[in-house]
Amino acid sequence: MFETHVDALYLWVGLSAVSVAVLGVVVGLPTTAPPNATATAATIDEVATSPPGSVEQRRLLADEWALEAGALRLRNDGGTAQVRLTQDAITADSDRLRAVLDGTAPASVYDSRDAFRADLARARAQNTTWRPAPERLAIRHVAWGGIDVTLVG
């Protein structure tokens, strides 16, 4: 009556193995949701299609971000999100471009339009790099002497 059945041992070993496997799956799941790239891209496109001088800021819930050939990429522990932009935007990755993004007139920062154009071309070529994400992403539409650009940083 108080005997141990061999079937009970197999049942406990099997149940233990399944429990360990389920625990492994649960631990491997991400703890946060992927970032919302769609809302951020919509803000960039809205500023790009607004009159020059338009400025907006957007809170980012991401660890890293990148702009590349008309696409915005955001990533965090929950994954990577990518969305296409309808308008071109350039990362303000130099001190001078950052000053323009922060509101300084390009004529005050650059000696000529050609210097501004060259800095924009260099920044456009480096847009694909992953960068640490700021808490708030600033977007500004800038126009100066035939140069019309949206800066993001």
Backbone bond lengths (Angstrom), bond angles and torsions (degrees), N, CA, C in turn:
res aa  C-N    CA-C-N  psi(-1)  N-CA   C-N-CA  omega(-1)  CA-C   N-CA-C  phi
1 M - - - 1.411 - - 1.536 111.97 -
2 F 1.329 119.31 -36.66 1.450 122.05 179.51 1.524 111.02 -103.43
3 E 1.280 118.28 31.65 1.458 121.85 -178.97 1.527 109.87 -83.54
4 T 1.334 116.46 150.07 1.466 121.83 175.31 1.516 107.72 -89.79
5 H 1.299 116.14 125.94 1.450 119.94 178.24 1.519 109.03 -86.75
6 V 1.308 116.53 143.93 1.455 122.61 179.18 1.518 109.91 -62.76
7 D 1.327 119.53 -35.27 1.456 123.14 179.87 1.535 111.28 -60.44
8 A 1.314 118.91 -34.59 1.456 122.16 -178.73 1.527 110.89 -65.44
9 L 1.319 118.81 -38.11 1.456 122.61 178.26 1.523 110.33 -63.88
10 Y 1.319 117.97 -46.12 1.467 121.76 178.23 1.524 110.75 -61.67
11 L 1.306 117.24 -38.70 1.458 122.00 179.27 1.527 110.43 -62.92
12 W 1.337 117.48 -45.79 1.461 120.32 179.99 1.520 112.65 -66.68
13 V 1.305 118.31 -39.40 1.470 121.55 177.87 1.525 109.94 -65.01
14 G 1.326 117.24 -43.14 1.469 121.07 178.68 1.516 112.27 -64.71
15 L 1.321 115.75 -43.27 1.460 120.17 178.95 1.530 110.83 -64.19
16 S 1.316 117.59 -38.73 1.468 121.35 177.62 1.530 110.90 -64.31
17 A 1.328 117.56 -42.79 1.465 121.31 179.66 1.524 111.33 -63.45
18 V 1.318 116.96 -43.28 1.469 120.98 178.31 1.522 110.15 -64.31
19 S 1.316 118.40 -40.54 1.465 121.94 179.52 1.525 111.06 -62.91
20 V 1.327 117.36 -42.27 1.463 120.99 178.39 1.523 110.11 -64.78
21 A 1.326 118.41 -40.59 1.466 121.99 178.86 1.528 111.35 -64.41
22 V 1.320 117.90 -43.31 1.467 121.64 178.49 1.527 110.28 -65.00
23 L 1.305 117.99 -40.67 1.457 121.62 177.68 1.533 109.98 -61.21
24 G 1.316 117.56 -41.88 1.457 121.02 178.53 1.519 112.28 -61.84
25 V 1.314 117.86 -39.29 1.461 121.47 178.03 1.519 110.39 -67.14
26 V 1.317 117.64 -44.66 1.463 121.56 -178.32 1.525 110.72 -64.21
27 V 1.316 118.38 -42.19 1.454 122.10 179.96 1.526 110.59 -65.58
28 G 1.315 118.22 -31.48 1.459 122.08 -179.06 1.510 114.93 -78.38
29 L 1.316 119.10 -9.78 1.459 121.85 179.79 1.522 110.39 -73.28
30 P 1.356 117.39 145.45 1.465 119.27 178.19 1.529 111.06 -66.78
31 T 1.322 115.15 149.13 1.458 120.02 -178.40 1.520 112.67 -92.40
32 T 1.339 117.68 -14.07 1.456 121.46 178.76 1.522 109.98 -128.07
33 A 1.303 115.86 161.80 1.461 121.42 177.37 1.529 109.57 -80.85
34 P 1.329 117.31 154.13 1.468 118.99 174.64 1.529 110.27 -61.08
35 P 1.329 117.80 154.73 1.464 119.74 -178.69 1.530 111.92 -67.06
36 N 1.339 116.27 157.07 1.455 122.30 -179.25 1.528 109.44 -91.73
37 A 1.313 116.50 89.09 1.462 121.37 -179.26 1.519 111.53 -75.90
38 T 1.317 118.40 -26.27 1.465 121.76 -176.66 1.524 111.24 -63.60
39 A 1.315 117.86 -46.96 1.465 121.26 -179.49 1.534 111.04 -65.04
40 T 1.324 117.28 -39.28 1.463 120.98 179.33 1.521 110.44 -66.84
41 A 1.335 117.30 -43.00 1.467 121.07 178.35 1.529 110.76 -63.55
42 A 1.324 117.44 -38.38 1.466 120.66 178.00 1.531 110.57 -62.36
43 T 1.325 117.61 -38.11 1.464 121.32 178.04 1.525 110.60 -66.53
44 I 1.326 117.29 -42.90 1.472 120.90 178.25 1.528 109.77 -62.00
45 D 1.329 118.05 -46.24 1.463 121.69 179.65 1.527 111.89 -63.62
46 E 1.330 116.86 -37.24 1.465 120.75 179.17 1.524 111.07 -63.93
47 V 1.334 117.56 -44.56 1.465 121.12 178.90 1.524 110.17 -67.47
48 A 1.327 117.68 -39.49 1.469 121.39 -178.36 1.525 111.81 -63.98
49 T 1.322 117.64 -30.80 1.463 120.50 -179.47 1.532 112.10 -94.56
50 S 1.326 117.34 -0.78 1.462 122.26 177.09 1.531 109.29 -86.08
51 P 1.325 117.38 167.68 1.468 119.75 178.76 1.532 111.95 -60.96
52 P 1.342 117.55 153.05 1.465 120.18 176.31 1.524 110.79 -54.97
53 G 1.307 115.83 142.26 1.454 121.86 -176.74 1.519 112.24 98.81
54 S 1.330 117.22 -10.38 1.461 120.88 179.44 1.522 109.71 -67.21
55 V 1.326 115.02 139.64 1.463 121.81 -177.05 1.518 108.74 -136.21
56 E 1.316 115.86 143.45 1.465 120.88 175.83 1.523 107.65 -150.02
57 Q 1.319 115.76 154.67 1.462 121.55 172.61 1.508 108.33 -125.78
58 R 1.316 115.66 146.65 1.461 121.44 -178.51 1.523 108.16 -135.36
59 R 1.316 117.06 130.19 1.463 121.01 176.65 1.521 109.02 -72.21
60 L 1.329 115.94 133.70 1.463 121.32 179.02 1.514 109.96 -108.14
61 L 1.315 115.82 131.18 1.465 120.90 173.13 1.523 107.17 -110.37
62 A 1.321 114.62 65.93 1.464 121.30 -178.01 1.523 108.47 -145.20
63 D 1.321 115.55 159.76 1.460 120.85 176.94 1.526 111.27 -90.85
64 E 1.349 116.08 -35.47 1.460 121.79 -178.69 1.525 109.40 -139.63
65 W 1.348 115.61 158.19 1.457 120.81 178.06 1.522 109.81 -147.93
66 A 1.331 115.62 159.18 1.464 121.63 177.13 1.523 109.14 -155.66
67 L 1.332 115.04 147.75 1.465 122.29 171.37 1.517 106.77 -112.54
68 E 1.319 116.95 135.33 1.458 118.78 177.92 1.519 110.11 -151.46
69 A 1.303 117.15 125.00 1.463 123.94 172.87 1.526 113.37 37.39
70 G 1.309 115.94 54.81 1.456 119.80 177.03 1.512 115.40 79.12
71 A 1.311 118.70 20.49 1.468 121.43 178.66 1.527 109.74 -135.18
72 L 1.309 115.11 144.40 1.461 122.31 175.20 1.517 107.88 -107.24
73 R 1.332 116.26 131.58 1.461 120.98 177.15 1.524 108.89 -121.65
74 L 1.323 116.50 133.68 1.459 123.43 175.73 1.518 108.52 -128.37
75 R 1.328 116.61 143.97 1.465 117.93 175.31 1.525 110.99 -145.55
76 N 1.336 112.68 151.01 1.461 121.95 174.78 1.522 107.25 -150.09
77 D 1.334 117.52 -167.28 1.463 120.80 -178.61 1.523 112.33 -63.20
78 G 1.329 117.43 -23.07 1.463 121.69 -179.43 1.516 114.22 -81.51
79 G 1.328 117.48 -12.17 1.458 120.35 178.92 1.518 112.15 137.80
80 T 1.324 115.19 -169.80 1.454 123.09 -178.93 1.513 109.00 -117.68
81 A 1.333 116.29 137.18 1.465 121.71 176.92 1.520 107.98 -122.66
82 Q 1.320 115.68 137.91 1.459 120.86 178.15 1.515 108.87 -133.67
83 V 1.334 115.66 139.53 1.464 120.80 178.73 1.531 108.36 -144.38
84 R 1.322 115.95 145.17 1.458 121.78 179.79 1.525 110.31 -78.12
85 L 1.324 115.45 143.39 1.455 121.90 174.24 1.528 108.21 -98.01
86 T 1.319 117.38 143.35 1.462 119.32 176.53 1.521 110.86 -82.94
87 Q 1.339 116.51 -20.67 1.459 122.28 179.86 1.524 109.16 -121.19
88 D 1.329 116.04 152.42 1.459 120.84 179.37 1.530 109.67 -77.87
89 A 1.308 116.61 142.02 1.466 122.59 177.14 1.520 108.34 -139.71
90 I 1.321 115.72 151.56 1.466 121.74 -177.57 1.520 109.10 -124.95
91 T 1.317 115.71 139.42 1.462 121.89 177.33 1.525 109.54 -74.92
92 A 1.311 116.88 128.47 1.466 122.00 176.29 1.528 107.77 -80.85
93 D 1.337 115.56 88.18 1.466 119.76 -171.52 1.524 114.37 -104.06
94 S 1.328 118.01 -2.47 1.463 119.75 177.17 1.529 108.63 -112.94
95 D 1.319 115.86 165.60 1.469 119.57 -179.90 1.522 111.39 -62.24
96 R 1.346 116.52 -38.40 1.465 119.53 -178.60 1.523 111.49 -70.60
97 L 1.327 117.32 -42.43 1.465 119.12 176.72 1.525 110.80 -65.84
98 R 1.314 116.48 -36.13 1.465 120.25 177.97 1.528 110.63 -63.92
99 A 1.338 116.97 -37.87 1.465 120.64 177.71 1.526 110.53 -63.77
100 V 1.340 116.93 -40.35 1.465 120.66 176.99 1.531 109.87 -66.09
101 L 1.316 117.49 -41.95 1.463 121.18 177.17 1.528 111.05 -60.40
102 D 1.322 116.71 -36.37 1.464 121.26 -179.15 1.524 113.06 -78.14
103 G 1.355 118.05 -4.59 1.461 120.43 173.58 1.506 116.67 119.02
104 T 1.318 118.74 -4.02 1.458 120.68 177.46 1.528 108.77 -74.50
105 A 1.321 116.72 138.02 1.471 120.71 179.49 1.530 109.89 -64.74
106 P 1.335 117.84 138.40 1.473 119.73 179.75 1.521 113.09 -56.93
107 A 1.340 118.30 -33.54 1.463 121.36 179.73 1.523 111.84 -64.52
108 S 1.331 117.58 -24.38 1.461 121.19 178.18 1.523 112.06 -82.41
109 V 1.317 116.91 -20.42 1.463 121.42 -174.91 1.529 111.39 -100.55
110 Y 1.327 116.80 -36.26 1.467 121.89 -175.36 1.515 110.69 -110.55
111 D 1.343 115.49 146.76 1.462 121.10 178.91 1.527 111.70 -71.59
112 S 1.332 116.19 -31.29 1.465 120.10 -177.46 1.525 110.10 -151.67
113 R 1.325 114.89 166.99 1.468 119.42 175.87 1.525 110.71 -65.20
114 D 1.336 115.94 -33.51 1.468 119.39 179.63 1.531 111.10 -64.43
115 A 1.324 117.51 -37.84 1.470 120.56 177.63 1.529 109.60 -65.89
116 F 1.328 117.09 -40.26 1.465 121.81 177.34 1.524 110.00 -63.61
117 R 1.342 116.35 -45.95 1.468 121.80 179.77 1.533 110.62 -61.40
118 A 1.346 117.28 -41.03 1.468 121.16 -179.80 1.529 111.15 -66.15
119 D 1.336 116.64 -40.46 1.472 120.12 178.58 1.527 110.26 -66.17
120 L 1.330 117.41 -37.58 1.466 120.65 176.54 1.530 111.42 -64.99
121 A 1.341 117.06 -40.99 1.471 120.73 179.23 1.524 110.56 -64.27
122 R 1.328 116.99 -40.45 1.465 120.30 178.35 1.534 110.59 -64.97
123 A 1.323 116.23 -43.90 1.465 120.35 179.72 1.531 110.64 -65.61
124 R 1.323 118.13 -38.47 1.470 121.52 179.24 1.538 110.26 -62.40
125 A 1.326 116.99 -37.51 1.465 120.90 -179.78 1.530 111.63 -68.59
126 Q 1.331 116.87 -25.87 1.462 120.86 -178.49 1.525 112.52 -100.36
127 N 1.318 118.81 9.61 1.462 122.44 -176.59 1.524 113.56 -61.59
128 T 1.326 119.52 -23.51 1.457 121.47 -172.54 1.525 113.60 -77.10
129 T 1.314 118.18 -6.53 1.458 121.98 -175.62 1.526 111.92 -74.59
130 W 1.345 116.62 134.17 1.468 120.56 172.23 1.510 108.22 -69.24
131 R 1.338 116.39 135.11 1.454 122.54 -179.95 1.531 109.08 -128.25
132 P 1.324 117.88 153.09 1.462 118.56 173.55 1.536 109.23 -61.31
133 A 1.298 116.54 136.60 1.463 120.66 -176.99 1.523 110.68 -81.23
134 P 1.332 116.39 131.85 1.466 118.36 174.04 1.527 109.50 -75.09
135 E 1.317 115.93 165.71 1.461 119.12 177.14 1.529 110.34 -67.06
136 R 1.357 115.72 -38.26 1.457 121.23 177.91 1.519 108.42 -127.24
137 L 1.324 116.36 130.88 1.453 122.99 178.68 1.522 108.44 -94.57
138 A 1.328 117.57 124.55 1.458 122.57 178.90 1.529 109.19 -96.57
139 I 1.338 115.99 140.13 1.464 122.27 179.93 1.517 107.37 -132.33
140 R 1.346 117.46 130.52 1.473 122.03 -179.90 1.526 109.67 -138.95
141 H 1.328 115.45 133.73 1.467 122.88 174.75 1.522 107.18 -92.53
142 V 1.353 116.53 121.12 1.459 122.33 -174.91 1.524 108.82 -121.96
143 A 1.335 116.33 136.58 1.463 122.13 173.81 1.524 108.21 -133.90
144 W 1.338 115.18 132.45 1.461 120.55 178.80 1.515 109.21 -152.14
145 G 1.299 117.12 112.39 1.463 123.17 174.18 1.517 114.69 50.60
146 G 1.318 117.67 51.41 1.458 120.92 178.15 1.524 114.09 89.93
147 I 1.301 117.87 -6.61 1.460 121.93 177.11 1.526 106.60 -99.60
148 D 1.324 115.84 121.71 1.473 122.20 -178.68 1.526 106.86 -126.22
149 V 1.330 116.91 115.11 1.455 120.57 -172.57 1.530 110.79 -145.37
150 T 1.320 115.76 151.37 1.452 121.71 172.87 1.519 108.21 -109.26
151 L 1.331 116.00 119.96 1.468 121.33 179.62 1.515 109.73 -99.79
152 V 1.330 115.91 140.77 1.457 122.58 -178.32 1.530 107.99 -132.23
153 G 1.317 116.85 137.57 1.470 118.79 176.77 1.498 112.20 -177.00
